[in-house]
Amino acid sequence: MINQDLLEILRCPVAVHYTDKGDDPGRLELVHDTWLVCADSNMKYPIVDGIPVMLIEVGEKYKDVAVEDLPVPPPSIDE
C-alpha cells in the first residue's frame, strides 16, 4: 500500500508535460493496491516492494493492458 500523501504528489512522468489535460495533468490512481494508473496517458506503474516504479519504459510496457488484467502482485522490474 502506498501512503496517501505520496499519492497526492506523484505524477506520471509522461503526462505531467501535457498542456491539454487541465491544470494538474498526470494524476495517478491507486489500483489493486499495487499499481499507479494515469488516466491522462494510460501509463501504468507497478509498486514493487512498496516502491513506485515510475520509469517511462516500465509504464509503456503496461500501457495497453486493461486495468482488470494487471498482474497482482506486479512482477519485479527485471522480468
HTML snippet that shows the backbone in 3Dmol.js (N, CA, C, O; Angstrom):
<script src="https://3Dmol.org/build/3Dmol-min.js"></script>
<div id="view" style="width:600px;height:400px;position:relative"></div>
<script>
const pdb = `
ATOM      1  N   MET A   1       0.854  -1.180   0.000  1.00  0.00           N
ATOM      2  CA  MET A   1       0.000   0.000   0.000  1.00  0.00           C
ATOM      3  C   MET A   1       0.892   1.234   0.000  1.00  0.00           C
ATOM      4  O   MET A   1       1.968   1.239   0.599  1.00  0.00           O
ATOM      5  N   ILE A   2       0.439   2.261  -0.669  1.00  0.00           N
ATOM      6  CA  ILE A   2       1.211   3.494  -0.776  1.00  0.00           C
ATOM      7  C   ILE A   2       0.579   4.572   0.104  1.00  0.00           C
ATOM      8  O   ILE A   2      -0.643   4.644   0.234  1.00  0.00           O
ATOM      9  N   ASN A   3       1.406   5.389   0.693  1.00  0.00           N
ATOM     10  CA  ASN A   3       0.960   6.474   1.552  1.00  0.00           C
ATOM     11  C   ASN A   3       0.122   7.463   0.742  1.00  0.00           C
ATOM     12  O   ASN A   3       0.519   7.857  -0.354  1.00  0.00           O
ATOM     13  N   GLN A   4      -1.017   7.860   1.267  1.00  0.00           N
ATOM     14  CA  GLN A   4      -1.930   8.775   0.565  1.00  0.00           C
ATOM     15  C   GLN A   4      -1.275  10.125   0.280  1.00  0.00           C
ATOM     16  O   GLN A   4      -1.535  10.726  -0.763  1.00  0.00           O
ATOM     17  N   ASP A   5      -0.432  10.610   1.188  1.00  0.00           N
ATOM     18  CA  ASP A   5       0.269  11.877   0.965  1.00  0.00           C
ATOM     19  C   ASP A   5       1.215  11.774  -0.226  1.00  0.00           C
ATOM     20  O   ASP A   5       1.328  12.714  -1.013  1.00  0.00           O
ATOM     21  N   LEU A   6       1.892  10.645  -0.361  1.00  0.00           N
ATOM     22  CA  LEU A   6       2.779  10.428  -1.503  1.00  0.00           C
ATOM     23  C   LEU A   6       1.970  10.361  -2.791  1.00  0.00           C
ATOM     24  O   LEU A   6       2.366  10.934  -3.806  1.00  0.00           O
ATOM     25  N   LEU A   7       0.853   9.672  -2.753  1.00  0.00           N
ATOM     26  CA  LEU A   7      -0.004   9.563  -3.928  1.00  0.00           C
ATOM     27  C   LEU A   7      -0.478  10.935  -4.405  1.00  0.00           C
ATOM     28  O   LEU A   7      -0.627  11.162  -5.605  1.00  0.00           O
ATOM     29  N   GLU A   8      -0.709  11.830  -3.479  1.00  0.00           N
ATOM     30  CA  GLU A   8      -1.160  13.181  -3.837  1.00  0.00           C
ATOM     31  C   GLU A   8      -0.113  13.986  -4.595  1.00  0.00           C
ATOM     32  O   GLU A   8      -0.464  14.869  -5.378  1.00  0.00           O
ATOM     33  N   ILE A   9       1.165  13.699  -4.378  1.00  0.00           N
ATOM     34  CA  ILE A   9       2.203  14.491  -5.050  1.00  0.00           C
ATOM     35  C   ILE A   9       2.808  13.810  -6.272  1.00  0.00           C
ATOM     36  O   ILE A   9       3.360  14.485  -7.141  1.00  0.00           O
ATOM     37  N   LEU A  10       2.712  12.483  -6.352  1.00  0.00           N
ATOM     38  CA  LEU A  10       3.262  11.780  -7.512  1.00  0.00           C
ATOM     39  C   LEU A  10       2.468  12.116  -8.769  1.00  0.00           C
ATOM     40  O   LEU A  10       1.248  12.273  -8.723  1.00  0.00           O
ATOM     41  N   ARG A  11       3.171  12.223  -9.886  1.00  0.00           N
ATOM     42  CA  ARG A  11       2.551  12.459 -11.188  1.00  0.00           C
ATOM     43  C   ARG A  11       3.230  11.573 -12.224  1.00  0.00           C
ATOM     44  O   ARG A  11       4.406  11.235 -12.091  1.00  0.00           O
ATOM     45  N   CYS A  12       2.491  11.208 -13.238  1.00  0.00           N
ATOM     46  CA  CYS A  12       3.030  10.431 -14.347  1.00  0.00           C
ATOM     47  C   CYS A  12       4.119  11.268 -15.031  1.00  0.00           C
ATOM     48  O   CYS A  12       3.865  12.417 -15.393  1.00  0.00           O
ATOM     49  N   PRO A  13       5.326  10.716 -15.215  1.00  0.00           N
ATOM     50  CA  PRO A  13       6.401  11.478 -15.831  1.00  0.00           C
ATOM     51  C   PRO A  13       6.161  11.813 -17.300  1.00  0.00           C
ATOM     52  O   PRO A  13       6.838  12.678 -17.856  1.00  0.00           O
ATOM     53  N   VAL A  14       5.215  11.145 -17.923  1.00  0.00           N
ATOM     54  CA  VAL A  14       4.856  11.457 -19.308  1.00  0.00           C
ATOM     55  C   VAL A  14       3.784  12.538 -19.333  1.00  0.00           C
ATOM     56  O   VAL A  14       3.959  13.579 -19.966  1.00  0.00           O
ATOM     57  N   ALA A  15       2.690  12.293 -18.655  1.00  0.00           N
ATOM     58  CA  ALA A  15       1.521  13.172 -18.729  1.00  0.00           C
ATOM     59  C   ALA A  15       1.728  14.521 -18.048  1.00  0.00           C
ATOM     60  O   ALA A  15       1.012  15.475 -18.350  1.00  0.00           O
ATOM     61  N   VAL A  16       2.687  14.616 -17.142  1.00  0.00           N
ATOM     62  CA  VAL A  16       2.902  15.883 -16.442  1.00  0.00           C
ATOM     63  C   VAL A  16       3.260  17.001 -17.432  1.00  0.00           C
ATOM     64  O   VAL A  16       3.112  18.181 -17.114  1.00  0.00           O
ATOM     65  N   HIS A  17       3.722  16.639 -18.608  1.00  0.00           N
ATOM     66  CA  HIS A  17       4.096  17.626 -19.625  1.00  0.00           C
ATOM     67  C   HIS A  17       2.936  17.972 -20.567  1.00  0.00           C
ATOM     68  O   HIS A  17       3.067  18.874 -21.395  1.00  0.00           O
ATOM     69  N   TYR A  18       1.825  17.282 -20.453  1.00  0.00           N
ATOM     70  CA  TYR A  18       0.680  17.550 -21.320  1.00  0.00           C
ATOM     71  C   TYR A  18       0.121  18.940 -21.009  1.00  0.00           C
ATOM     72  O   TYR A  18      -0.024  19.316 -19.846  1.00  0.00           O
ATOM     73  N   THR A  19      -0.181  19.678 -22.043  1.00  0.00           N
ATOM     74  CA  THR A  19      -0.737  21.022 -21.861  1.00  0.00           C
ATOM     75  C   THR A  19      -2.239  21.059 -22.140  1.00  0.00           C
ATOM     76  O   THR A  19      -2.888  22.084 -21.933  1.00  0.00           O
ATOM     77  N   ASP A  20      -2.781  19.950 -22.605  1.00  0.00           N
ATOM     78  CA  ASP A  20      -4.198  19.912 -22.960  1.00  0.00           C
ATOM     79  C   ASP A  20      -5.048  19.104 -21.976  1.00  0.00           C
ATOM     80  O   ASP A  20      -6.186  18.753 -22.288  1.00  0.00           O
ATOM     81  N   LYS A  21      -4.506  18.809 -20.793  1.00  0.00           N
ATOM     82  CA  LYS A  21      -5.210  17.964 -19.821  1.00  0.00           C
ATOM     83  C   LYS A  21      -5.552  18.699 -18.532  1.00  0.00           C
ATOM     84  O   LYS A  21      -5.656  18.077 -17.475  1.00  0.00           O
ATOM     85  N   GLY A  22      -5.726  20.007 -18.605  1.00  0.00           N
ATOM     86  CA  GLY A  22      -6.120  20.765 -17.425  1.00  0.00           C
ATOM     87  C   GLY A  22      -4.929  21.306 -16.657  1.00  0.00           C
ATOM     88  O   GLY A  22      -3.796  21.298 -17.139  1.00  0.00           O
ATOM     89  N   ASP A  23      -5.211  21.772 -15.457  1.00  0.00           N
ATOM     90  CA  ASP A  23      -4.198  22.434 -14.630  1.00  0.00           C
ATOM     91  C   ASP A  23      -3.269  21.469 -13.891  1.00  0.00           C
ATOM     92  O   ASP A  23      -2.205  21.882 -13.431  1.00  0.00           O
ATOM     93  N   ASP A  24      -3.646  20.204 -13.769  1.00  0.00           N
ATOM     94  CA  ASP A  24      -2.862  19.251 -12.980  1.00  0.00           C
ATOM     95  C   ASP A  24      -2.798  17.900 -13.702  1.00  0.00           C
ATOM     96  O   ASP A  24      -3.353  16.913 -13.219  1.00  0.00           O
ATOM     97  N   PRO A  25      -2.125  17.855 -14.852  1.00  0.00           N
ATOM     98  CA  PRO A  25      -2.076  16.593 -15.604  1.00  0.00           C
ATOM     99  C   PRO A  25      -1.182  15.559 -14.923  1.00  0.00           C
ATOM    100  O   PRO A  25      -0.270  15.897 -14.170  1.00  0.00           O
ATOM    101  N   GLY A  26      -1.465  14.316 -15.205  1.00  0.00           N
ATOM    102  CA  GLY A  26      -0.610  13.232 -14.728  1.00  0.00           C
ATOM    103  C   GLY A  26      -0.954  12.676 -13.368  1.00  0.00           C
ATOM    104  O   GLY A  26      -0.170  11.916 -12.798  1.00  0.00           O
ATOM    105  N   ARG A  27      -2.117  13.037 -12.827  1.00  0.00           N
ATOM    106  CA  ARG A  27      -2.511  12.481 -11.522  1.00  0.00           C
ATOM    107  C   ARG A  27      -2.614  10.964 -11.647  1.00  0.00           C
ATOM    108  O   ARG A  27      -2.935  10.431 -12.709  1.00  0.00           O
ATOM    109  N   LEU A  28      -2.338  10.290 -10.548  1.00  0.00           N
ATOM    110  CA  LEU A  28      -2.314   8.834 -10.527  1.00  0.00           C
ATOM    111  C   LEU A  28      -3.388   8.281  -9.606  1.00  0.00           C
ATOM    112  O   LEU A  28      -3.709   8.864  -8.570  1.00  0.00           O
ATOM    113  N   GLU A  29      -3.932   7.147 -10.007  1.00  0.00           N
ATOM    114  CA  GLU A  29      -4.932   6.450  -9.204  1.00  0.00           C
ATOM    115  C   GLU A  29      -4.338   5.127  -8.747  1.00  0.00           C
ATOM    116  O   GLU A  29      -3.718   4.416  -9.538  1.00  0.00           O
ATOM    117  N   LEU A  30      -4.521   4.798  -7.494  1.00  0.00           N
ATOM    118  CA  LEU A  30      -4.064   3.526  -6.951  1.00  0.00           C
ATOM    119  C   LEU A  30      -5.069   2.437  -7.330  1.00  0.00           C
ATOM    120  O   LEU A  30      -6.261   2.548  -7.041  1.00  0.00           O
ATOM    121  N   VAL A  31      -4.573   1.389  -7.978  1.00  0.00           N
ATOM    122  CA  VAL A  31      -5.426   0.295  -8.441  1.00  0.00           C
ATOM    123  C   VAL A  31      -4.874  -1.019  -7.888  1.00  0.00           C
ATOM    124  O   VAL A  31      -3.666  -1.250  -7.923  1.00  0.00           O
ATOM    125  N   HIS A  32      -5.745  -1.864  -7.387  1.00  0.00           N
ATOM    126  CA  HIS A  32      -5.368  -3.182  -6.835  1.00  0.00           C
ATOM    127  C   HIS A  32      -4.338  -3.053  -5.709  1.00  0.00           C
ATOM    128  O   HIS A  32      -3.682  -4.041  -5.376  1.00  0.00           O
ATOM    129  N   ASP A  33      -4.178  -1.881  -5.119  1.00  0.00           N
ATOM    130  CA  ASP A  33      -3.188  -1.609  -4.067  1.00  0.00           C
ATOM    131  C   ASP A  33      -1.749  -1.842  -4.524  1.00  0.00           C
ATOM    132  O   ASP A  33      -0.835  -1.795  -3.700  1.00  0.00           O
ATOM    133  N   THR A  34      -1.524  -2.091  -5.817  1.00  0.00           N
ATOM    134  CA  THR A  34      -0.168  -2.390  -6.296  1.00  0.00           C
ATOM    135  C   THR A  34       0.173  -1.709  -7.624  1.00  0.00           C
ATOM    136  O   THR A  34       1.248  -1.941  -8.177  1.00  0.00           O
ATOM    137  N   TRP A  35      -0.714  -0.888  -8.130  1.00  0.00           N
ATOM    138  CA  TRP A  35      -0.466  -0.210  -9.407  1.00  0.00           C
ATOM    139  C   TRP A  35      -0.871   1.253  -9.317  1.00  0.00           C
ATOM    140  O   TRP A  35      -1.840   1.595  -8.639  1.00  0.00           O
ATOM    141  N   LEU A  36      -0.125   2.118 -10.006  1.00  0.00           N
ATOM    142  CA  LEU A  36      -0.488   3.516 -10.174  1.00  0.00           C
ATOM    143  C   LEU A  36      -0.858   3.708 -11.633  1.00  0.00           C
ATOM    144  O   LEU A  36      -0.057   3.427 -12.524  1.00  0.00           O
ATOM    145  N   VAL A  37      -2.064   4.184 -11.879  1.00  0.00           N
ATOM    146  CA  VAL A  37      -2.591   4.310 -13.237  1.00  0.00           C
ATOM    147  C   VAL A  37      -2.877   5.779 -13.531  1.00  0.00           C
ATOM    148  O   VAL A  37      -3.492   6.481 -12.728  1.00  0.00           O
ATOM    149  N   CYS A  38      -2.418   6.225 -14.696  1.00  0.00           N
ATOM    150  CA  CYS A  38      -2.642   7.606 -15.120  1.00  0.00           C
ATOM    151  C   CYS A  38      -3.702   7.616 -16.215  1.00  0.00           C
ATOM    152  O   CYS A  38      -3.500   7.036 -17.282  1.00  0.00           O
ATOM    153  N   ALA A  39      -4.822   8.269 -15.956  1.00  0.00           N
ATOM    154  CA  ALA A  39      -5.900   8.356 -16.943  1.00  0.00           C
ATOM    155  C   ALA A  39      -5.500   9.230 -18.131  1.00  0.00           C
ATOM    156  O   ALA A  39      -5.986   9.016 -19.242  1.00  0.00           O
ATOM    157  N   ASP A  40      -4.626  10.208 -17.914  1.00  0.00           N
ATOM    158  CA  ASP A  40      -4.231  11.111 -18.993  1.00  0.00           C
ATOM    159  C   ASP A  40      -3.362  10.432 -20.046  1.00  0.00           C
ATOM    160  O   ASP A  40      -3.518  10.695 -21.238  1.00  0.00           O
ATOM    161  N   SER A  41      -2.458   9.570 -19.623  1.00  0.00           N
ATOM    162  CA  SER A  41      -1.533   8.912 -20.561  1.00  0.00           C
ATOM    163  C   SER A  41      -1.821   7.432 -20.756  1.00  0.00           C
ATOM    164  O   SER A  41      -1.315   6.821 -21.698  1.00  0.00           O
ATOM    165  N   ASN A  42      -2.623   6.855 -19.880  1.00  0.00           N
ATOM    166  CA  ASN A  42      -2.915   5.420 -19.838  1.00  0.00           C
ATOM    167  C   ASN A  42      -1.697   4.596 -19.413  1.00  0.00           C
ATOM    168  O   ASN A  42      -1.691   3.374 -19.558  1.00  0.00           O
ATOM    169  N   MET A  43      -0.675   5.262 -18.893  1.00  0.00           N
ATOM    170  CA  MET A  43       0.501   4.555 -18.400  1.00  0.00           C
ATOM    171  C   MET A  43       0.158   3.907 -17.064  1.00  0.00           C
ATOM    172  O   MET A  43      -0.644   4.427 -16.288  1.00  0.00           O
ATOM    173  N   LYS A  44       0.785   2.759 -16.814  1.00  0.00           N
ATOM    174  CA  LYS A  44       0.545   2.015 -15.579  1.00  0.00           C
ATOM    175  C   LYS A  44       1.890   1.658 -14.961  1.00  0.00           C
ATOM    176  O   LYS A  44       2.748   1.053 -15.603  1.00  0.00           O
ATOM    177  N   TYR A  45       2.054   2.044 -13.704  1.00  0.00           N
ATOM    178  CA  TYR A  45       3.320   1.863 -12.999  1.00  0.00           C
ATOM    179  C   TYR A  45       3.125   0.927 -11.813  1.00  0.00           C
ATOM    180  O   TYR A  45       2.246   1.156 -10.982  1.00  0.00           O
ATOM    181  N   PRO A  46       3.943  -0.133 -11.724  1.00  0.00           N
ATOM    182  CA  PRO A  46       3.801  -1.065 -10.600  1.00  0.00           C
ATOM    183  C   PRO A  46       4.418  -0.503  -9.323  1.00  0.00           C
ATOM    184  O   PRO A  46       5.309   0.346  -9.361  1.00  0.00           O
ATOM    185  N   ILE A  47       3.925  -0.993  -8.204  1.00  0.00           N
ATOM    186  CA  ILE A  47       4.527  -0.721  -6.908  1.00  0.00           C
ATOM    187  C   ILE A  47       5.168  -2.036  -6.477  1.00  0.00           C
ATOM    188  O   ILE A  47       4.474  -3.007  -6.176  1.00  0.00           O
ATOM    189  N   VAL A  48       6.491  -2.056  -6.451  1.00  0.00           N
ATOM    190  CA  VAL A  48       7.243  -3.277  -6.150  1.00  0.00           C
ATOM    191  C   VAL A  48       7.944  -3.102  -4.804  1.00  0.00           C
ATOM    192  O   VAL A  48       8.711  -2.158  -4.611  1.00  0.00           O
ATOM    193  N   ASP A  49       7.679  -4.004  -3.892  1.00  0.00           N
ATOM    194  CA  ASP A  49       8.253  -3.935  -2.536  1.00  0.00           C
ATOM    195  C   ASP A  49       7.993  -2.583  -1.889  1.00  0.00           C
ATOM    196  O   ASP A  49       8.850  -2.050  -1.184  1.00  0.00           O
ATOM    197  N   GLY A  50       6.798  -2.026  -2.130  1.00  0.00           N
ATOM    198  CA  GLY A  50       6.402  -0.766  -1.522  1.00  0.00           C
ATOM    199  C   GLY A  50       6.939   0.475  -2.217  1.00  0.00           C
ATOM    200  O   GLY A  50       6.704   1.591  -1.752  1.00  0.00           O
ATOM    201  N   ILE A  51       7.660   0.300  -3.328  1.00  0.00           N
ATOM    202  CA  ILE A  51       8.269   1.427  -4.037  1.00  0.00           C
ATOM    203  C   ILE A  51       7.635   1.581  -5.413  1.00  0.00           C
ATOM    204  O   ILE A  51       7.655   0.637  -6.203  1.00  0.00           O
ATOM    205  N   PRO A  52       7.062   2.767  -5.723  1.00  0.00           N
ATOM    206  CA  PRO A  52       6.512   3.001  -7.061  1.00  0.00           C
ATOM    207  C   PRO A  52       7.635   3.015  -8.097  1.00  0.00           C
ATOM    208  O   PRO A  52       8.620   3.738  -7.947  1.00  0.00           O
ATOM    209  N   VAL A  53       7.479   2.220  -9.136  1.00  0.00           N
ATOM    210  CA  VAL A  53       8.466   2.169 -10.214  1.00  0.00           C
ATOM    211  C   VAL A  53       7.964   3.089 -11.321  1.00  0.00           C
ATOM    212  O   VAL A  53       7.171   2.680 -12.169  1.00  0.00           O
ATOM    213  N   MET A  54       8.435   4.341 -11.306  1.00  0.00           N
ATOM    214  CA  MET A  54       7.916   5.386 -12.183  1.00  0.00           C
ATOM    215  C   MET A  54       8.794   5.593 -13.419  1.00  0.00           C
ATOM    216  O   MET A  54       8.967   6.723 -13.875  1.00  0.00           O
ATOM    217  N   LEU A  55       9.343   4.517 -13.954  1.00  0.00           N
ATOM    218  CA  LEU A  55      10.157   4.589 -15.162  1.00  0.00           C
ATOM    219  C   LEU A  55       9.245   4.565 -16.383  1.00  0.00           C
ATOM    220  O   LEU A  55       8.320   3.756 -16.457  1.00  0.00           O
ATOM    221  N   ILE A  56       9.505   5.443 -17.331  1.00  0.00           N
ATOM    222  CA  ILE A  56       8.655   5.536 -18.524  1.00  0.00           C
ATOM    223  C   ILE A  56       8.618   4.208 -19.267  1.00  0.00           C
ATOM    224  O   ILE A  56       7.550   3.782 -19.707  1.00  0.00           O
ATOM    225  N   GLU A  57       9.757   3.550 -19.414  1.00  0.00           N
ATOM    226  CA  GLU A  57       9.773   2.280 -20.152  1.00  0.00           C
ATOM    227  C   GLU A  57       8.956   1.199 -19.455  1.00  0.00           C
ATOM    228  O   GLU A  57       8.423   0.310 -20.118  1.00  0.00           O
ATOM    229  N   VAL A  58       8.851   1.259 -18.151  1.00  0.00           N
ATOM    230  CA  VAL A  58       8.016   0.297 -17.410  1.00  0.00           C
ATOM    231  C   VAL A  58       6.545   0.643 -17.612  1.00  0.00           C
ATOM    232  O   VAL A  58       5.733  -0.248 -17.857  1.00  0.00           O
ATOM    233  N   GLY A  59       6.193   1.913 -17.513  1.00  0.00           N
ATOM    234  CA  GLY A  59       4.812   2.343 -17.740  1.00  0.00           C
ATOM    235  C   GLY A  59       4.324   2.004 -19.140  1.00  0.00           C
ATOM    236  O   GLY A  59       3.172   1.613 -19.326  1.00  0.00           O
ATOM    237  N   GLU A  60       5.211   2.156 -20.127  1.00  0.00           N
ATOM    238  CA  GLU A  60       4.846   1.839 -21.513  1.00  0.00           C
ATOM    239  C   GLU A  60       4.573   0.353 -21.701  1.00  0.00           C
ATOM    240  O   GLU A  60       3.725  -0.035 -22.505  1.00  0.00           O
ATOM    241  N   LYS A  61       5.292  -0.470 -20.959  1.00  0.00           N
ATOM    242  CA  LYS A  61       5.127  -1.927 -21.075  1.00  0.00           C
ATOM    243  C   LYS A  61       3.692  -2.349 -20.760  1.00  0.00           C
ATOM    244  O   LYS A  61       3.187  -3.314 -21.333  1.00  0.00           O
ATOM    245  N   TYR A  62       3.036  -1.625 -19.850  1.00  0.00           N
ATOM    246  CA  TYR A  62       1.681  -1.990 -19.423  1.00  0.00           C
ATOM    247  C   TYR A  62       0.608  -1.039 -19.955  1.00  0.00           C
ATOM    248  O   TYR A  62      -0.557  -1.145 -19.574  1.00  0.00           O
ATOM    249  N   LYS A  63       0.988  -0.129 -20.814  1.00  0.00           N
ATOM    250  CA  LYS A  63       0.065   0.894 -21.310  1.00  0.00           C
ATOM    251  C   LYS A  63      -1.198   0.291 -21.938  1.00  0.00           C
ATOM    252  O   LYS A  63      -2.297   0.804 -21.727  1.00  0.00           O
ATOM    253  N   ASP A  64      -1.049  -0.774 -22.693  1.00  0.00           N
ATOM    254  CA  ASP A  64      -2.191  -1.365 -23.390  1.00  0.00           C
ATOM    255  C   ASP A  64      -2.852  -2.506 -22.629  1.00  0.00           C
ATOM    256  O   ASP A  64      -3.748  -3.168 -23.153  1.00  0.00           O
ATOM    257  N   VAL A  65      -2.415  -2.738 -21.401  1.00  0.00           N
ATOM    258  CA  VAL A  65      -3.023  -3.780 -20.562  1.00  0.00           C
ATOM    259  C   VAL A  65      -4.219  -3.171 -19.837  1.00  0.00           C
ATOM    260  O   VAL A  65      -4.105  -2.119 -19.208  1.00  0.00           O
ATOM    261  N   ALA A  66      -5.350  -3.834 -19.931  1.00  0.00           N
ATOM    262  CA  ALA A  66      -6.541  -3.355 -19.223  1.00  0.00           C
ATOM    263  C   ALA A  66      -6.296  -3.413 -17.717  1.00  0.00           C
ATOM    264  O   ALA A  66      -5.600  -4.302 -17.228  1.00  0.00           O
ATOM    265  N   VAL A  67      -6.868  -2.468 -16.996  1.00  0.00           N
ATOM    266  CA  VAL A  67      -6.676  -2.395 -15.546  1.00  0.00           C
ATOM    267  C   VAL A  67      -7.034  -3.722 -14.883  1.00  0.00           C
ATOM    268  O   VAL A  67      -6.318  -4.177 -13.991  1.00  0.00           O
ATOM    269  N   GLU A  68      -8.115  -4.338 -15.301  1.00  0.00           N
ATOM    270  CA  GLU A  68      -8.521  -5.600 -14.676  1.00  0.00           C
ATOM    271  C   GLU A  68      -7.574  -6.755 -15.002  1.00  0.00           C
ATOM    272  O   GLU A  68      -7.630  -7.801 -14.355  1.00  0.00           O
ATOM    273  N   ASP A  69      -6.698  -6.574 -16.010  1.00  0.00           N
ATOM    274  CA  ASP A  69      -5.746  -7.619 -16.385  1.00  0.00           C
ATOM    275  C   ASP A  69      -4.339  -7.392 -15.838  1.00  0.00           C
ATOM    276  O   ASP A  69      -3.440  -8.186 -16.116  1.00  0.00           O
ATOM    277  N   LEU A  70      -4.131  -6.329 -15.068  1.00  0.00           N
ATOM    278  CA  LEU A  70      -2.812  -6.080 -14.498  1.00  0.00           C
ATOM    279  C   LEU A  70      -2.473  -7.176 -13.500  1.00  0.00           C
ATOM    280  O   LEU A  70      -3.311  -7.539 -12.674  1.00  0.00           O
ATOM    281  N   PRO A  71      -1.242  -7.715 -13.564  1.00  0.00           N
ATOM    282  CA  PRO A  71      -0.885  -8.798 -12.643  1.00  0.00           C
ATOM    283  C   PRO A  71      -0.749  -8.306 -11.195  1.00  0.00           C
ATOM    284  O   PRO A  71      -0.155  -7.264 -10.919  1.00  0.00           O
ATOM    285  N   VAL A  72      -1.318  -9.091 -10.298  1.00  0.00           N
ATOM    286  CA  VAL A  72      -1.220  -8.798  -8.869  1.00  0.00           C
ATOM    287  C   VAL A  72      -0.678 -10.043  -8.185  1.00  0.00           C
ATOM    288  O   VAL A  72      -1.300 -11.102  -8.261  1.00  0.00           O
ATOM    289  N   PRO A  73       0.454  -9.942  -7.525  1.00  0.00           N
ATOM    290  CA  PRO A  73       1.305  -8.762  -7.407  1.00  0.00           C
ATOM    291  C   PRO A  73       2.032  -8.499  -8.714  1.00  0.00           C
ATOM    292  O   PRO A  73       2.155  -9.400  -9.543  1.00  0.00           O
ATOM    293  N   PRO A  74       2.520  -7.266  -8.914  1.00  0.00           N
ATOM    294  CA  PRO A  74       3.258  -6.958 -10.129  1.00  0.00           C
ATOM    295  C   PRO A  74       4.567  -7.752 -10.183  1.00  0.00           C
ATOM    296  O   PRO A  74       5.146  -8.071  -9.145  1.00  0.00           O
ATOM    297  N   PRO A  75       5.025  -8.067 -11.387  1.00  0.00           N
ATOM    298  CA  PRO A  75       6.324  -8.726 -11.488  1.00  0.00           C
ATOM    299  C   PRO A  75       7.432  -7.747 -11.111  1.00  0.00           C
ATOM    300  O   PRO A  75       7.233  -6.533 -11.145  1.00  0.00           O
ATOM    301  N   SER A  76       8.584  -8.275 -10.757  1.00  0.00           N
ATOM    302  CA  SER A  76       9.722  -7.390 -10.476  1.00  0.00           C
ATOM    303  C   SER A  76      10.106  -6.692 -11.778  1.00  0.00           C
ATOM    304  O   SER A  76       9.792  -7.187 -12.860  1.00  0.00           O
ATOM    305  N   ILE A  77      10.772  -5.563 -11.684  1.00  0.00           N
ATOM    306  CA  ILE A  77      11.037  -4.753 -12.874  1.00  0.00           C
ATOM    307  C   ILE A  77      12.034  -5.388 -13.829  1.00  0.00           C
ATOM    308  O   ILE A  77      12.125  -4.963 -14.981  1.00  0.00           O
ATOM    309  N   ASP A  78      12.782  -6.386 -13.392  1.00  0.00           N
ATOM    310  CA  ASP A  78      13.735  -7.019 -14.292  1.00  0.00           C
ATOM    311  C   ASP A  78      13.141  -8.217 -15.039  1.00  0.00           C
ATOM    312  O   ASP A  78      13.848  -8.908 -15.772  1.00  0.00           O
ATOM    313  N   GLU A  79      11.851  -8.456 -14.852  1.00  0.00           N
ATOM    314  CA  GLU A  79      11.195  -9.567 -15.567  1.00  0.00           C
ATOM    315  C   GLU A  79      10.658  -9.105 -16.887  1.00  0.00           C
ATOM    316  O   GLU A  79      10.075  -9.897 -17.628  1.00  0.00           O
TER     317      GLU A  79
END
`;
const viewer = $3Dmol.createViewer("view");
viewer.addModel(pdb, "pdb");
viewer.setStyle({}, {cartoon: {color: "spectrum"}});
viewer.zoomTo();
viewer.render();
</script>
